[in-house]
Amino acid sequence: MRGTLILSEFNRFDEVLIITMEECGELIQACSKVMRTKNKQKKYINNLKDEVGDVVAMIEIMKQYLIVTQEEIDDRIAVKREKLQKWSNLFE
């Protein structure tokens, strides 16, 4: 079929990125459901935990494929924490 992409046409790098994007989208939805239900429904809180784990798993796989290193992640965490200390109420 012309114009139809088959998964085997993607290389592993592409597949890692696609799955990571999908998992990030699922984490966004899980955050939204917890907020909409005012953190009162255990099933949504459990789903949030599952989705966080799935995203972390994909980050670990990204490290295995040398897309990102732990050092690069740690450096960025430090930058983000500094910004949040300045622009958010998370560290008061």
C-alpha positions in Angstrom: 0.0 0.0 0.0 1.3 3.3 -1.0 1.5 6.0 1.8 1.0 3.4 4.5 3.9 3.1 7.0 4.5 -0.3 8.4 6.2 -0.5 11.8 9.1 -2.5 10.3 10.0 0.5 8.2 11.0 2.4 11.3 14.3 1.9 12.8 14.7 1.3 16.5 15.6 4.9 17.2 12.3 6.1 15.7 10.4 3.4 17.6 11.9 4.5 20.9 10.9 8.1 20.3 7.4 7.2 19.1 6.7 5.0 22.1 8.1 7.7 24.4 5.8 10.3 22.9 2.8 8.0 23.4 3.7 7.3 27.0 4.1 11.0 27.7 0.7 11.6 26.2 -0.8 8.9 28.5 0.9 10.6 31.5 -0.7 13.9 30.5 -4.1 12.3 30.4 -3.5 10.6 33.8 -2.5 14.0 35.4 -5.7 15.6 34.0 -7.9 12.8 35.3 -6.4 13.2 38.8 -7.0 16.9 38.7 -10.5 16.7 37.4 -11.6 14.2 40.1 -9.9 16.4 42.8 -7.5 13.5 43.7 -10.4 11.5 45.1 -10.5 8.5 42.9 -7.9 5.9 43.7 -8.1 4.3 40.2 -6.9 7.5 38.7 -4.1 7.9 41.2 -3.0 4.4 40.6 -3.1 5.0 36.8 -1.0 8.1 37.3 1.6 6.0 39.1 1.6 3.5 36.3 2.0 6.2 33.7 4.9 7.8 35.5 6.6 4.4 35.6 6.0 3.9 31.9 7.6 7.2 31.1 10.6 6.5 33.4 11.0 3.1 31.7 11.1 4.8 28.3 13.7 7.3 29.6 15.8 4.3 30.7 15.4 2.7 27.2 16.5 6.1 25.7 19.6 5.8 27.8 20.3 2.3 26.6 20.0 3.5 23.0 22.4 6.3 23.8 19.8 9.0 22.9 20.5 10.7 26.2 23.0 10.0 29.1 22.4 10.1 32.8 24.8 13.0 33.1 22.8 15.0 30.5 19.6 14.2 32.5 21.2 15.2 35.8 22.5 18.5 34.3 19.0 19.3 33.0 17.4 18.4 36.3 19.6 21.0 38.0 18.7 23.6 35.5 15.0 22.9 35.9 15.1 22.9 39.7 16.8 26.3 39.6 14.1 27.7 37.4 11.3 26.2 39.5 12.9 27.7 42.7 12.7 31.1 41.0 9.3 30.8 39.2 7.2 28.4 41.2 6.0 27.9 44.7 7.2 24.3 44.9 10.3 25.1 47.1 8.9 27.6 49.6 
